Amino acid sequence: RFTSSHGVLATSHSFITARQQALLIAEEVNSNSMVIQVYAYSSFYPYYEQYDTIVRECAVNLAVTIVATFLVALVMLGFQVYAALCVMLSVTMCAADMLGSMVYLNIPLNAISLVNLLLSVGIAVEFSANIVQAYTTSKEVGRTNKARHALRKTGPAIVSGIAMTNFVGVIVLAAAKSQLFVVFYFRMFFTINVLCVAHTIIFLPAFLAFLGD
């Protein structure tokens, strides 16, 4: 066992790069030596190991979650495939917009933000399913009338009952002294709620009015 040291590491990128380079050096030593086997380890390696697979894990988990959402919506909406696809479309767009928003909000993709992304799928379902269910059960004639009725019936409840309660619960985190709560909880959940309201109240009724079943 021998000790070596990294240079000054101040950012996540430098920590990730330092770990990768250390592993490459260890692999090169092992490939050129039949006598000794070495491995690289430092106290920060276990945490930054997540970044080796975080993109793949994000894609796989989001895909599985969205497919599961479609299946549950399909059952709950009486096996109406088109209605379940509308829910899945809205949920997918919310998750995709949240991923894009993370860049502008300076939120890194890691284990914490990945969990919040998966939670955003569940939050989006809570918003979207109400509108779609009201649309499919509406007695009005015509897509536009059905969409208008669905928005009139569930819109106020969504805004006052779901969105406002979520906003009140999240807004207090803006005053937190810990950057963990401000970045990964206040910023993310506030943005998730804004995106879900926008997709549910603006996009989804308009989509159903033009392309509803």
Salt bridges, closest charged atoms under 4 A:
ASP52 OD2 - ARG19 NH1 2.65
GLU57 OE2 - ARG56 NH2 3.68
ASP97 OD2 - HIS199 NE2 2.94
